[in-house]
Amino acid sequence: MSTHPERTEPTIVRTVAELKAAGRELLESAAAAGRTASLGLVPTMGALHEGHARLIAQARAENAVVVVTDFVNRLQFDDPADYERYPRVLEADLAVAGDAGADLVFVPEEREVYPDGRPRILLSAGTLGEKFEGASRPGHFDGMLTVVAKLLHYGMPDPATAAATGYRVYFGQKDAQQLAIVQRMVHDLDYPVEIRPVPIVRSAEGLALSSRNQFLSDAEAEAALVLSRSLFLMKERAEAHLPLAPDDALDMIASAPGVQLDYFEVVDPSTLEPLAFNCAETPFTGEALVLVAARIGSVRLIDNMPLRAD
């Protein structure tokens, strides 16, 4: 399939029943046309940007049917004010989804997802969800996992439909901890789905694209670039098989005006456990992941960088 999808006019579906019926019809049409009838799901909370568009475009390139979910999940917010101010821009989201090739956009009301209000049982992210972003936002990953588990069920092709031959779900690598937790849930709970990570999309200057970037002033956006610069410093050293010397990156961040560092950590990519070796003074070998989070003004940003010795 082309990596440059043709623009579509995605159909809005608002209930789980509508989503399943529309997905089944599209899969059956694809099978009848002799195409591999797989479905790609892209879970989002709306406020779509070029990073989301990259997820949707990859799903379009790899599947006959592409579904985007657009739902602001209250359970992921520890601050009610943060939830209320989260952008809801459906018309703009539909334009981004259509340009990237989505077939369906699932836009449920909260009562469709949580018919009894806040659920009494939530999935637990366990120890993977207690550190880094989980330490700063208690309960965030439990809320995320709960809604993702439901969305994976909603989008899952009916096993009785012979036309369905694949199910893939797309997540951006920018939310590295979220991705690791979802991958673990799918593995541990035996979900019949393939998780497809998609690399971070950055601005021309290097800032990782995020819905939160719109809240940065020009000066804050300039200061925020220190996060990606520190990560690329680590990447260059790793690829050159040099000691990472993370203190240099920490000094770089400390010198940036208005940037309050939360954490900067080199970890194992699968367990998210900090690497206590192979970083400061010895040549870097193998693989790692650098995680960083900081507050710039009133905006909290995260970023990360996979490391691999060349």
C-alpha positions in Angstrom: 0.0 0.0 0.0 1.1 3.6 -0.5 2.8 5.4 2.3 1.0 8.6 1.2 -2.6 7.8 1.9 -5.4 9.4 -0.1 -7.6 11.7 1.8 -10.8 10.1 3.1 -14.0 11.4 4.7 -14.1 9.3 7.8 -17.5 8.2 9.2 -18.2 9.2 12.7 -19.6 6.4 15.0 -20.7 7.2 18.5 -21.7 3.8 20.0 -19.9 0.5 20.3 -22.6 -1.2 18.3 -22.2 1.3 15.5 -18.4 0.8 15.6 -18.6 -2.9 15.4 -21.2 -2.9 12.6 -19.3 -0.4 10.5 -16.0 -2.2 11.0 -17.5 -5.5 10.1 -19.0 -4.1 6.9 -15.7 -2.5 5.8 -13.8 -5.7 6.5 -16.2 -7.8 4.5 -16.0 -5.3 1.6 -12.2 -5.5 1.7 -12.3 -9.3 1.7 -14.8 -9.3 -1.2 -12.4 -7.1 -3.2 -9.6 -9.6 -2.6 -7.7 -7.4 -0.1 -6.2 -8.6 3.2 -9.0 -7.8 5.6 -7.0 -6.5 8.7 -8.1 -3.7 11.0 -5.8 -1.0 12.5 -6.9 0.9 15.6 -5.4 4.2 16.7 -6.5 5.2 20.2 -6.3 8.9 20.9 -7.7 11.6 23.2 -8.3 13.9 20.3 -6.4 17.2 19.8 -4.7 15.4 16.9 -1.4 16.7 15.5 1.2 15.5 13.0 2.3 12.8 15.5 -1.2 11.3 15.5 -1.3 11.7 11.7 1.8 9.5 11.5 0.1 6.8 13.5 -2.9 6.9 11.3 -0.9 6.9 8.1 1.1 3.8 9.2 -2.2 2.1 10.1 -3.5 3.0 6.7 -0.4 1.6 5.0 -0.7 -1.7 6.8 -4.5 -2.4 7.0 -7.6 -2.5 5.0 -9.7 -0.7 7.7 -8.5 2.1 10.0 -10.3 3.2 13.1 -9.4 6.2 15.2 -10.8 6.6 18.6 -11.3 10.2 19.9 -12.2 10.1 23.6 -10.9 12.2 26.5 -10.6 9.7 29.3 -11.3 11.3 32.6 -9.6 8.5 34.5 -6.2 9.5 33.2 -6.3 13.0 34.9 -5.3 13.5 38.5 -6.2 17.2 38.2 -9.9 17.9 37.3 -8.9 21.3 35.9 -6.4 19.6 33.5 -9.2 17.4 32.3 -11.6 20.3 31.7 -9.0 22.4 29.8 -7.9 19.5 27.6 -8.7 20.6 24.0 -11.9 19.2 22.4 -11.6 20.1 18.7 -13.6 17.4 16.8 -13.8 19.2 13.5 -10.0 19.7 13.4 -9.5 16.1 14.5 -11.7 14.8 11.6 -9.6 16.8 9.2 -6.4 15.3 10.5 -7.8 11.8 10.5 -9.2 12.2 7.0 -6.0 13.5 5.6 -4.1 10.6 7.1 -6.6 8.0 5.7 -8.9 7.0 8.5 -12.1 5.2 7.7 -14.0 5.5 11.0 -13.7 7.9 13.9 -15.2 6.6 17.2 -16.4 9.5 19.3 -18.3 8.1 22.2 -20.0 10.0 25.0 -18.6 9.3 28.4 -21.6 7.3 29.4 -21.0 4.9 26.4 -17.6 4.0 27.8 -18.5 4.2 31.5 -22.3 3.6 31.7 -22.2 3.3 35.5 -20.0 6.3 36.0 -16.5 5.8 37.4 -15.9 2.0 37.2 -15.4 0.2 40.5 -12.8 -2.1 39.0 -9.7 -0.6 37.2 -6.8 -2.4 35.7 -3.6 -1.9 37.6 -0.3 -1.0 35.9 1.6 -2.5 38.8 5.2 -1.5 39.5 5.6 -0.4 35.9 3.1 2.3 36.6 4.4 3.5 39.9 7.6 5.2 38.7 8.4 8.2 36.4 5.0 9.5 35.1 3.2 7.3 37.5 5.0 8.9 40.5 4.0 12.4 39.2 0.5 11.4 38.3 -0.8 8.8 40.7 -3.4 6.5 39.1 -2.8 7.8 35.6 -1.7 4.5 34.1 -4.4 2.6 35.8 -6.9 4.9 34.2 -5.1 4.6 30.8 -5.0 0.8 30.9 -8.7 0.6 31.9 -9.8 2.6 28.9 -7.3 1.0 26.5 -8.5 -2.5 27.5 -12.1 -1.4 26.7 -11.1 0.2 23.4 -9.2 -2.9 22.3 -12.4 -4.9 22.9 -14.5 -2.3 21.0 -12.3 -2.4 17.9 -11.6 -6.1 17.9 -13.0 -7.7 14.7 -15.7 -10.3 15.4 -14.0 -13.7 15.5 -17.0 -15.1 13.8 -16.3 -12.9 10.8 -14.1 -15.0 8.5 -13.1 -11.9 6.6 -11.0 -10.5 9.5 -7.4 -11.7 9.2 -5.5 -9.3 11.4 -5.8 -6.7 14.2 -3.1 -4.1 15.0 -3.1 -1.2 17.4 -0.8 1.8 17.0 0.9 3.8 19.8 3.5 6.5 19.6 6.9 5.9 21.1 6.8 9.4 22.6 4.8 8.0 25.5 7.4 5.3 26.1 6.2 4.3 29.6 2.6 4.0 28.3 3.7 1.9 25.4 5.7 -0.5 27.7 2.7 -0.9 30.0 0.3 -1.5 27.2 2.7 -4.1 25.6 2.9 -5.8 29.0 -0.9 -5.9 29.4 -1.4 -7.4 26.0 1.2 -10.0 26.7 0.0 -10.8 30.3 -3.7 -10.9 29.4 -3.4 -12.7 26.1 -5.0 -10.0 23.9 -5.2 -11.2 20.3 -3.7 -8.0 18.9 -0.4 -6.8 17.6 1.0 -3.6 19.2 2.7 -1.4 16.6 5.0 1.3 18.0 5.5 4.4 15.8 8.6 6.6 16.2 8.3 10.1 17.7 7.5 13.0 15.4 9.5 16.1 16.1 9.3 19.7 15.0 12.1 21.0 12.7 13.9 22.2 15.8 13.6 18.9 17.5 10.7 19.4 20.0 8.6 16.2 20.3 5.1 17.0 19.1 2.5 17.0 21.9 -1.0 18.4 22.4 0.4 20.3 25.3 2.9 22.3 23.2 0.1 24.7 22.3 0.2 26.0 25.9 3.8 27.1 25.6 4.8 30.7 24.9 7.4 31.3 22.2 10.1 31.7 24.9 9.0 28.5 26.7 8.9 26.6 23.4 12.5 27.7 22.8 13.6 26.7 26.3 11.9 23.3 25.9 14.3 22.4 23.1 16.9 21.6 25.7 15.1 18.4 26.4 15.6 17.0 22.9 19.1 18.4 22.7 20.0 16.5 25.9 18.5 13.3 24.4 20.4 13.6 21.1 23.6 14.1 23.1 23.0 10.7 24.7 22.2 9.2 21.3 25.3 10.5 19.7 27.5 9.1 22.5 25.7 5.7 22.5 26.1 5.3 18.7 29.8 6.2 19.0 30.2 3.6 21.8 31.3 6.2 24.3 30.4 6.6 27.9 27.0 8.4 28.2 28.1 10.7 31.0 24.5 11.8 31.8 25.7 14.6 34.1 26.6 16.6 31.0 22.9 16.4 29.9 21.8 17.3 33.4 24.0 20.4 33.3 22.6 21.3 29.9 19.0 21.2 31.2 19.9 23.0 34.4 21.3 25.9 32.4 18.0 26.4 30.4 15.9 29.3 31.8 12.5 28.3 33.2 13.0 24.5 32.9 12.3 22.5 36.1 13.6 19.0 35.6 11.5 16.2 37.1 13.6 13.2 36.0 16.3 12.2 33.5 17.0 8.5 33.6 18.6 5.8 31.5 16.6 2.7 31.8 16.1 -0.9 30.4 13.6 -0.5 27.5 11.5 -3.5 28.6 11.5 -3.2 32.4 12.0 0.5 32.8 14.5 -0.3 35.6 17.3 2.3 35.8 20.7 1.2 34.5 23.2 1.6 37.3 26.0 0.7 35.0 27.1 1.1 31.4 26.4 4.9 31.5 28.8 7.2 33.2 32.4 6.0 32.7 32.4 2.9 30.6 31.8 2.6 26.8 28.1 2.2 26.1 27.0 -1.3 24.8 23.7 -2.9 24.0 20.4 -1.0 24.2 18.7 1.5 26.6 16.1 4.1 26.8 16.5 7.7 28.1 13.4 9.2 29.7 13.0 12.9 30.6 10.3 15.0 32.0 10.3 18.6 32.9 8.0 21.5 33.6 8.4 24.6 31.4 6.3 27.4 32.9 2.9 25.7 33.7 3.4 23.0 31.1 4.8 19.5 31.9 6.5 17.8 28.9 8.0 14.4 28.5 10.3 13.0 25.9 12.6 10.0 25.4 15.2 8.5 23.1 16.1 4.8 22.4 19.8 4.2 22.6 21.7 1.5 20.7 25.5 1.1 20.4 26.4 1.3 16.7 
